[in-house]
């Protein structure tokens, strides 16, 4: 449990340090992401982005547990 929390903390720090470059990636604007914009409201559901992130995280966790 301690090792997992340390790894998650290091991952959050790494994402924070790399954020200027990560924010330029097209995540959140992939084909399949649903964005509806109206006059008074907007709705955004990043389904493709969530699937891609889930696959990457699953692969990383599979490698660590191997």
Secondary structure, DSSP 8 states (H G I E B T S, - for coil): -HHHHHHHHHHHHHHHHHHHHHTTS-TT-STT-EEEE-SS-EEEE-HHHHHHHHHHHHHHHHHHH-
